[in-house]
Amino acid sequence: MLNINDTIVAISTPPGEGAIGVIRLSGTEAIAITNKIFAGKDLTKQATNTLHFGKIKDGEQVIDEVVVSLYKGPKSYTGENVVEISCHGSDYVLQQVLGLCMRHGARMAKAGEFTLRAFLNSKMDLTQAEAVADLIASQSGAAHKAAMHNLRGGFSEDLKAMREQLIQFSALIELELDFSQEDVEFADRTKFVELIDRITRATQQLIDSFRLGNVIKNGVRVAIIGRPNAGKSTLLNALLNEERAIVSDIAGTTRDTIEEVLNINGILFRLIDTAGIREHSLDVIELQGIERSMAAMNKADVVVYLFDLVESRKSLVVSEELAKQKKVFEESGIKYLLVGNKADVAGLEHTKEAFKNIDRHIQFISAKNKENIHHLKDALFDLVAEGQIKQEGTIVTNARHYGALQEVMRSLQDIKNGMDNNLPGDLISLDIRTCLYYLGEITGEITTEDKLDYIFSKFCIGK
């Protein structure tokens, strides 16, 4: 059972040695408990939002010199009294201070319990609380931007506006039921249909943004595939601007997949260099590498198909394979880029003319000389972001939100169908309530204890 009447404590900084380690307390007795182990000013008499230097003592033994930060409720992160003790970053010191706090009445916090209390004390809604976890986990500029937008209440405001408008019409429709014998109409049906259409478009836009949101949150898996000696490992090194993969003129040098991460304009691309793909090989290890290459391609979000421009101009077979491979990608719905390597040797202008009938979006590069690599990076980014990443507004990154929005969309369709079929107001009112339920489930206005336990269990202990 949820209990927010006691005082909790946890180490809020990551494990390991560091200059500073922070222990956080929250609850009615947070200041009083800290005051019992703090040698300095009487913390119970100090103003909120103040810092105090002193010593943490266990009886007469000094544990550490610290700085204590006081935040009195309700103007604190959790809405309760909050104390943060900044110690030296020794794990021994932190454990000693943590133990002292618990001996004087604090309880060890559960995962995410500080943010859970902020939610339960109405300091933030559920979308903002989940954005805290997303912000902590963000590894790119785009992920940080999306989390900050939600933390500031951007997503919440979108949903709040939908809920308020639906509630107003629902109230008018239910009022009509009280006067059903008098055949009066309080809700303007034409305006209501316009409202449902407007909310439907807004909901669909949020649902559509999840594809990009998933990319922002989890990164993009990019499989670099192609024939042996096409220059895949050289390309990986050129993209990373470091010698990560072994490069050799011997075909089949790469036997296993190599994975590295590249940040392009705030999105993480997880590059996978694969073994060269060819139909015939007597090398057992190479065959296993080819199998892994095919598996990487099937799991990838984007495939970069690299081919040798010099060999392609010499042999029509390579060009035919290229056209065949493009068809496979398109029929499978795989996002792809065709990239011609060794443009410095093949001659760029003649090469462009020769391949314009296969795909006008082919990228021509020289991986060895790092020519046009920046154009390839731009093409990768544009293929994934599709012009949306620089737009202001909400991008859905949470699978829970995505699922609830799909239910909202179904409810809106039920409302629209009811209006089109002139269903009575009580049935339309039920559909509106269903829609409001799923909107409220996203923000936490409607939730269950089990669901809260699941959501906050994914947080770190000190947050």
Secondary structure in CASP SS format (residue, H / E / C, confidence):
PFRMAT SS
TARGET T0000
AUTHOR 0000-0000-0000
METHOD secondary structure of the structure
MODEL  1
M C 1.00
L C 1.00
N C 1.00
I C 1.00
N C 1.00
D C 1.00
T C 1.00
I E 1.00
V E 1.00
A E 1.00
I E 1.00
S C 1.00
T C 1.00
P C 1.00
P C 1.00
G C 1.00
E C 1.00
G C 1.00
A C 1.00
I E 1.00
G E 1.00
V E 1.00
I E 1.00
R E 1.00
L E 1.00
S E 1.00
G C 1.00
T C 1.00
E C 1.00
A H 1.00
I H 1.00
A H 1.00
I H 1.00
T H 1.00
N H 1.00
K H 1.00
I H 1.00
F E 1.00
A E 1.00
G C 1.00
K C 1.00
D C 1.00
L H 1.00
T H 1.00
K H 1.00
Q C 1.00
A C 1.00
T C 1.00
N C 1.00
T E 1.00
L E 1.00
H E 1.00
F E 1.00
G E 1.00
K E 1.00
I E 1.00
K E 1.00
D E 1.00
G C 1.00
E C 1.00
Q E 1.00
V E 1.00
I E 1.00
D E 1.00
E E 1.00
V E 1.00
V E 1.00
V E 1.00
S E 1.00
L E 1.00
Y E 1.00
K C 1.00
G C 1.00
P C 1.00
K C 1.00
S C 1.00
Y C 1.00
T C 1.00
G C 1.00
E C 1.00
N C 1.00
V E 1.00
V E 1.00
E E 1.00
I E 1.00
S E 1.00
C E 1.00
H E 1.00
G C 1.00
S C 1.00
D H 1.00
Y H 1.00
V H 1.00
L H 1.00
Q H 1.00
Q H 1.00
V H 1.00
L H 1.00
G H 1.00
L H 1.00
C H 1.00
M H 1.00
R H 1.00
H C 1.00
G C 1.00
A C 1.00
R E 1.00
M E 1.00
A C 1.00
K C 1.00
A C 1.00
G C 1.00
E H 1.00
F H 1.00
T H 1.00
L H 1.00
R H 1.00
A H 1.00
F H 1.00
L H 1.00
N C 1.00
S C 1.00
K C 1.00
M C 1.00
D C 1.00
L H 1.00
T H 1.00
Q H 1.00
A H 1.00
E H 1.00
A H 1.00
V H 1.00
A H 1.00
D H 1.00
L H 1.00
I H 1.00
A H 1.00
S C 1.00
Q C 1.00
S C 1.00
G H 1.00
A H 1.00
A H 1.00
H H 1.00
K H 1.00
A H 1.00
A H 1.00
M H 1.00
H H 1.00
N H 1.00
L H 1.00
R C 1.00
G C 1.00
G H 1.00
F H 1.00
S H 1.00
E H 1.00
D H 1.00
L H 1.00
K H 1.00
A H 1.00
M H 1.00
R H 1.00
E H 1.00
Q H 1.00
L H 1.00
I H 1.00
Q H 1.00
F H 1.00
S H 1.00
A H 1.00
L H 1.00
I H 1.00
E H 1.00
L H 1.00
E H 1.00
L H 1.00
D H 1.00
F C 1.00
S H 1.00
Q H 1.00
E H 1.00
D C 1.00
V C 1.00
E C 1.00
F C 1.00
A C 1.00
D C 1.00
R H 1.00
T H 1.00
K H 1.00
F H 1.00
V H 1.00
E H 1.00
L H 1.00
I H 1.00
D H 1.00
R H 1.00
I H 1.00
T H 1.00
R H 1.00
A H 1.00
T H 1.00
Q H 1.00
Q H 1.00
L H 1.00
I H 1.00
D H 1.00
S H 1.00
F H 1.00
R H 1.00
L H 1.00
G H 1.00
N H 1.00
V H 1.00
I H 1.00
K H 1.00
N H 1.00
G C 1.00
V E 1.00
R E 1.00
V E 1.00
A E 1.00
I E 1.00
I E 1.00
G E 1.00
R C 1.00
P C 1.00
N C 1.00
A C 1.00
G C 1.00
K H 1.00
S H 1.00
T H 1.00
L H 1.00
L H 1.00
N H 1.00
A H 1.00
L H 1.00
L H 1.00
N C 1.00
E C 1.00
E C 1.00
R C 1.00
A C 1.00
I C 1.00
V C 1.00
S C 1.00
D C 1.00
I C 1.00
A C 1.00
G C 1.00
T C 1.00
T C 1.00
R C 1.00
D C 1.00
T C 1.00
I E 1.00
E E 1.00
E E 1.00
V E 1.00
L E 1.00
N E 1.00
I E 1.00
N C 1.00
G C 1.00
I E 1.00
L E 1.00
F E 1.00
R E 1.00
L E 1.00
I E 1.00
D E 1.00
T C 1.00
A C 1.00
G C 1.00
I C 1.00
R C 1.00
E C 1.00
H C 1.00
S C 1.00
L C 1.00
D C 1.00
V H 1.00
I H 1.00
E H 1.00
L H 1.00
Q H 1.00
G H 1.00
I H 1.00
E H 1.00
R H 1.00
S H 1.00
M H 1.00
A H 1.00
A H 1.00
M H 1.00
N H 1.00
K H 1.00
A C 1.00
D C 1.00
V E 1.00
V E 1.00
V E 1.00
Y E 1.00
L E 1.00
F E 1.00
D E 1.00
L H 1.00
V H 1.00
E H 1.00
S H 1.00
R H 1.00
K H 1.00
S C 1.00
L H 1.00
V H 1.00
V H 1.00
S H 1.00
E H 1.00
E H 1.00
L H 1.00
A H 1.00
K H 1.00
Q H 1.00
K H 1.00
K H 1.00
V H 1.00
F H 1.00
E H 1.00
E H 1.00
S H 1.00
G C 1.00
I C 1.00
K E 1.00
Y E 1.00
L E 1.00
L E 1.00
V E 1.00
G E 1.00
N E 1.00
K C 1.00
A H 1.00
D H 1.00
V H 1.00
A H 1.00
G C 1.00
L H 1.00
E H 1.00
H H 1.00
T H 1.00
K H 1.00
E H 1.00
A H 1.00
F H 1.00
K C 1.00
N C 1.00
I C 1.00
D C 1.00
R C 1.00
H C 1.00
I C 1.00
Q E 1.00
F E 1.00
I C 1.00
S E 1.00
A C 1.00
K C 1.00
N C 1.00
K C 1.00
E E 1.00
N C 1.00
I H 1.00
H H 1.00
H H 1.00
L H 1.00
K H 1.00
D H 1.00
A H 1.00
L H 1.00
F H 1.00
D H 1.00
L H 1.00
V H 1.00
A H 1.00
E C 1.00
G C 1.00
Q C 1.00
I C 1.00
K C 1.00
Q C 1.00
E C 1.00
G C 1.00
T C 1.00
I C 1.00
V C 1.00
T C 1.00
N C 1.00
A H 1.00
R H 1.00
H H 1.00
Y H 1.00
G H 1.00
A H 1.00
L H 1.00
Q H 1.00
E H 1.00
V H 1.00
M H 1.00
R H 1.00
S H 1.00
L H 1.00
Q H 1.00
D H 1.00
I H 1.00
K H 1.00
N H 1.00
G H 1.00
M H 1.00
D H 1.00
N C 1.00
N C 1.00
L C 1.00
P C 1.00
G H 1.00
D H 1.00
L H 1.00
I H 1.00
S H 1.00
L H 1.00
D H 1.00
I H 1.00
R H 1.00
T H 1.00
C H 1.00
L H 1.00
Y H 1.00
Y H 1.00
L H 1.00
G H 1.00
E H 1.00
I H 1.00
T H 1.00
G C 1.00
E C 1.00
I C 1.00
T C 1.00
T C 1.00
E H 1.00
D H 1.00
K H 1.00
L H 1.00
D H 1.00
Y H 1.00
I H 1.00
F H 1.00
S C 1.00
K C 1.00
F C 1.00
C C 1.00
I C 1.00
G C 1.00
K C 1.00
END
